[in-house]
Amino acid sequence: MSPNRTFLFAPGDHPRRAEKVFSVGADAAILDLEDAVALSAKVAARALVLAALEKPRACRAFIRINAFDTEFCVGDIEAVVAPRLDGIVLPKLETAAQLVAVDWLISAHERARGLPARGIEVMPIIETARGMAGLGELAACAAGLGGRVKRLSFGAGDYTLDLGITWDLAETVLEGAREKMVLHSRAAGLEAPIDTVWIELREMEAFHASCARGVALGFQGRLCIHPDQVGPANAAYSPPEAEVARAKKIIAAFAEAEAAGLASIQVDGRFVDYPIVERAQRVLAVAARIAAAGGKGA
């Protein structure tokens, strides 16, 4: 399993930026056919993102198609299902029926083109009131699609627009939605979700704080819209060296205690039992994935 700390967007109709996005250190790149592309350029952009997929790259490649209820969605799927595509980002998911239909369409093209069944993952973005209200059903549906959907993501821009709420630097208005994303993802057996983009590009201190809050709430990574966001987000969603060292110490001490018949001990003044050990094991698993991908972490 690869790390999912950063997913960096690039406009699909801008060849230079679409090529550059694969080499700036993100865990995955998202070539965009939706909001970053003008209506008049959407159809032509399909060929450009396919060409970008053929370029050398240092990370996974996703394409964000247009929303299910647009005239472009079906054509986008038909155009982009290809051998070097890792995943499709599905914006504004609102119903389980939409997700099932997208899965069916992708499966049909995978069969027709000799690609592995469900080899292309789908990462939906929950970004409307309707989508958030039905999040439990959506997560359960996603988990039942045979691995097609591994995780959900959150989009605060359209979400705050839809609800008519103010998205400020403190982001307190997003707290409830973020908690629901993590809760329903876990309840359905999906991976931890991916947090929203950050649009205030000059407010880097607030971006750091937002990433730290996302980590604390249980997100595993971040959608990014500028290369300068990749480094801070990668760092925020990577276990610190001190945390990795402490996890190793906890696991070693508990293994010794358990062998002696004990299941609750203290390590450096911290109470340790099975849940704490499991958390430490998760920290080491994340660190190992990052290290295997060539980043810091173990």
C-alpha positions in Angstrom: 0.0 0.0 0.0 1.4 3.4 -1.0 1.2 6.5 1.2 -1.6 8.9 0.6 -0.4 12.1 2.2 -0.8 14.4 -0.8 -2.9 14.5 -3.9 -1.8 17.4 -6.1 -4.2 18.9 -8.7 -3.1 20.2 -12.1 -5.2 21.6 -14.9 -5.7 18.9 -17.5 -5.6 21.3 -20.4 -2.2 22.8 -19.5 0.4 20.4 -20.8 3.4 21.8 -19.0 1.7 21.9 -15.6 0.2 18.5 -16.3 3.6 17.1 -16.8 5.3 18.9 -13.9 2.7 17.7 -11.4 4.2 14.2 -11.4 7.7 15.4 -10.2 7.2 17.7 -7.3 6.9 15.2 -4.5 3.2 14.4 -4.1 2.2 10.9 -3.4 -0.3 11.2 -6.3 -1.1 13.7 -9.0 -4.7 14.5 -10.2 -5.1 15.8 -13.7 -8.2 17.9 -13.7 -11.0 17.8 -16.2 -13.5 19.5 -13.9 -13.2 22.9 -12.2 -9.8 23.8 -13.6 -10.9 23.5 -17.2 -13.3 25.8 -19.1 -16.5 24.4 -20.5 -15.3 25.1 -24.1 -12.0 23.1 -23.5 -13.3 20.1 -21.6 -13.6 17.7 -24.5 -10.3 18.6 -26.0 -8.6 18.2 -22.5 -9.3 14.5 -22.5 -6.6 13.8 -25.1 -4.2 16.1 -23.3 -4.5 14.2 -20.0 -4.1 10.9 -21.8 -0.9 12.2 -23.3 0.3 13.3 -19.9 -0.2 9.7 -18.6 2.5 8.5 -21.1 5.2 10.8 -19.7 7.7 9.6 -17.1 6.5 10.1 -13.6 7.4 9.6 -10.0 4.0 9.2 -8.4 0.6 7.7 -9.1 -1.8 9.3 -11.6 -5.4 10.1 -11.1 -7.8 12.1 -13.3 -10.7 14.1 -11.9 -13.7 13.7 -14.3 -16.7 15.9 -14.3 -19.6 15.2 -12.0 -22.1 12.5 -12.7 -25.0 14.9 -13.4 -23.1 16.8 -16.1 -23.0 16.1 -19.9 -19.3 15.3 -19.7 -19.1 12.5 -17.2 -19.8 9.5 -19.4 -17.5 10.8 -22.2 -14.8 11.5 -19.6 -14.9 7.9 -18.4 -14.9 6.5 -21.9 -11.9 8.6 -22.8 -9.7 8.2 -19.7 -9.9 4.5 -18.8 -6.4 3.5 -19.9 -3.5 1.2 -18.9 -1.4 3.9 -17.1 -4.3 5.4 -15.1 -4.2 4.6 -11.3 -7.5 6.2 -10.4 -10.5 8.4 -11.2 -11.6 11.2 -8.8 -15.4 11.5 -8.9 -16.5 15.0 -7.7 -19.8 15.9 -6.0 -20.9 12.3 -5.3 -24.4 12.4 -3.9 -26.1 9.0 -4.2 -25.1 5.4 -4.1 -26.8 4.9 -7.5 -24.3 7.4 -9.0 -21.4 5.4 -7.6 -22.7 2.1 -8.8 -23.3 3.5 -12.3 -19.7 4.9 -12.4 -18.3 1.5 -11.3 -20.3 -0.2 -14.0 -19.1 2.1 -16.7 -15.5 1.8 -15.7 -15.8 -2.0 -15.5 -17.2 -2.2 -19.0 -14.3 -0.2 -20.4 -11.8 -2.2 -18.4 -13.2 -5.5 -19.9 -13.3 -4.0 -23.4 -9.7 -2.8 -23.2 -8.2 -5.9 -21.6 -7.4 -4.1 -18.3 -7.5 -5.8 -14.9 -11.0 -5.9 -13.3 -11.4 -3.0 -10.9 -7.7 -2.1 -11.4 -8.6 1.6 -11.7 -9.7 2.9 -8.3 -12.3 5.6 -7.7 -11.9 8.3 -5.1 -15.2 10.2 -4.6 -15.3 13.8 -3.3 -18.1 14.5 -0.8 -18.8 18.2 -1.3 -22.5 18.9 -1.2 -25.2 19.0 1.5 -26.9 16.0 -0.2 -23.7 14.0 -0.3 -22.8 14.7 3.3 -26.4 14.0 4.5 -26.2 10.5 2.9 -22.6 9.8 3.8 -23.3 6.6 5.7 -25.0 5.1 2.7 -22.4 6.3 0.3 -19.5 4.9 2.4 -21.3 1.5 2.8 -21.9 1.4 -1.0 -18.3 2.3 -1.7 -17.0 -0.4 0.6 -19.1 -3.0 -1.3 -17.6 -2.4 -4.7 -14.9 -5.0 -4.5 -12.0 -2.6 -3.8 -12.9 0.0 -6.5 -13.2 2.6 -3.8 -10.5 2.6 -1.1 -11.1 6.0 0.5 -13.3 9.1 0.3 -12.2 12.7 0.2 -13.8 16.0 1.4 -14.2 19.1 -0.7 -14.9 22.2 1.4 -15.1 24.7 -1.4 -18.3 23.4 -3.0 -19.5 22.2 0.4 -19.4 25.7 2.0 -20.9 27.2 -1.2 -23.8 24.7 -1.2 -24.6 25.4 2.4 -24.0 29.2 2.3 -21.5 29.1 5.1 -18.3 31.1 5.5 -15.0 29.2 5.1 -12.5 31.1 7.2 -8.9 30.4 8.2 -10.0 28.8 11.5 -12.2 26.3 9.7 -14.4 25.7 12.7 -17.4 25.5 10.4 -15.9 22.4 8.8 -15.5 20.5 12.1 -18.7 18.5 11.9 -18.3 17.5 8.3 -14.7 16.4 8.9 -15.7 14.3 11.8 -18.5 12.6 9.8 -16.0 11.9 7.0 -13.7 10.0 9.4 -16.5 8.3 11.3 -18.4 6.9 8.3 -15.2 5.9 6.5 -14.2 3.8 9.5 -17.6 2.4 10.1 -17.8 1.2 6.5 -14.3 -0.3 6.6 -12.7 2.1 4.2 -9.3 3.7 4.6 -9.1 7.0 6.5 -10.3 9.9 4.2 -8.4 12.6 2.4 -9.0 16.2 3.6 -10.0 19.2 1.6 -8.0 21.6 -0.5 -6.7 24.8 1.0 -7.4 27.9 -1.1 -5.7 30.7 0.8 -2.3 30.2 -0.9 -0.5 33.0 1.0 -1.7 31.8 4.4 0.8 29.1 5.0 0.9 29.3 8.8 -2.9 28.6 8.8 -2.4 25.8 6.3 0.1 24.1 8.6 -2.5 24.4 11.4 -5.2 23.0 9.1 -3.1 20.0 8.3 -2.3 19.4 12.0 -6.1 19.5 12.7 -6.7 17.1 9.9 -4.2 14.7 11.4 -5.7 15.0 14.8 -9.2 14.3 13.4 -8.1 11.1 11.6 -7.5 12.1 8.0 -4.6 10.3 6.2 -3.8 13.0 3.7 -4.6 16.2 1.9 -5.9 17.4 -1.5 -3.4 20.1 -2.7 -3.7 22.8 -5.4 -0.2 24.3 -5.4 3.2 22.6 -5.3 4.2 24.7 -2.3 1.6 22.8 -0.3 3.1 19.4 -0.9 6.1 19.6 1.4 4.2 20.8 4.5 1.4 18.4 3.9 3.7 15.4 3.4 5.5 16.4 6.7 2.2 16.8 8.6 0.8 13.4 7.5 4.1 11.6 8.2 4.7 10.3 11.7 7.4 12.4 13.4 10.7 10.6 14.2 10.0 10.9 17.9 6.6 9.2 17.5 8.1 6.4 15.4 10.8 5.8 18.1 8.2 5.8 20.9 6.0 3.4 18.9 9.0 1.0 18.6 9.7 1.3 22.3 6.1 0.6 23.2 5.8 -2.5 21.0 9.1 -3.9 22.2 8.3 -3.3 25.9 4.8 -4.8 25.5 6.0 -7.9 23.8 8.4 -8.5 26.6 5.6 -7.9 29.2 3.1 -10.1 27.4 5.5 -12.9 27.3 5.6 -12.7 31.0 1.8 -12.7 31.3 1.2 -9.0 31.6 -1.2 -7.0 29.3 -1.0 -3.6 31.0 2.3 -1.8 31.7 3.8 1.7 31.8 6.3 3.0 29.2 7.9 6.3 30.0 5.0 7.2 32.3 2.3 6.3 29.7 -0.2 3.5 30.4 0.0 0.9 27.7 -2.4 -1.9 26.9 -3.6 -3.5 23.7 -5.3 -0.4 22.1 -2.2 1.6 22.7 0.0 -1.1 21.1 -2.3 -1.3 18.1 -2.0 2.5 17.7 1.8 2.1 17.8 1.6 -0.6 15.2 -0.4 1.7 12.9 2.2 4.4 13.3 5.0 2.0 12.2 2.9 0.7 9.3 2.4 4.3 8.0 6.1 5.0 8.5 7.0 1.8 6.6 4.8 2.7 3.7 6.4 6.2 3.4 9.9 4.7 3.6 9.1 2.1 1.0 7.9 4.9 -1.3 11.2 6.8 -0.9 10.2 9.3 1.7 11.0 9.7 5.4 9.2 7.5 7.9 11.2 4.6 9.3 
